[in-house]
């Protein structure tokens, strides 16, 4: 039995998809499907009620779609990590979803084992982006005002933390690498986001790549 079971909420308007996901995920010793929802509005309601660790959410749904649901979850300060599920042809919807707070994305035809690993990864604090999606985010950011001038406000330790965020490390891994407590790392991450005027770890990772913070 795993030390910690990852509680997952499934949000998809196709019942057969939810059933298939539940069937596979429930045989994973460290993952428990705690609920399902058929659209974004119900997903937000269930997330507030069930407090899952990870939400596996489709982007295109009737009524409240995945992007709007992400915004509602963010406004409600729900701590769940959201992994969005899209098709390759829906790639243009991924960037707005990530900006709305998603922790990563996977394609609908993802291998089941890879999906379980993706859930574990975002739960551990990683940012999980398809290479073409990361490229699209960076490309869009080229036309935005650069926050590079604020990099000077970061302390040396915050720069080290930022470089490790860009490397895809979770708070626990950063704490081990820098011999710090996880609470101290969380404080550094919060300071980085505040100083660079960024919303989340995804934006911090992309900022670091763009400004070569890891180099």
ABEGO torsion letter per residue (X at the ends): XBABBBBBBBBBABAAAAAAAAAAAAABAABBBAEBBABAAAAAAAAAAAGBABBBBBABBBEBBAAAAAAAAAAAGBABBBBBBBBAAAAAAAAAAAAAGBAEBBBAABBAAAAAAAAAAAAAGBBBBBAAAAAAAAAAAAABBBAAAAAAABBAAAAAAAAAAAAGBBAAAAAAAAGBBAAAAAAAAAAAAAAAGBABAAAAAAAAAAAGAAX
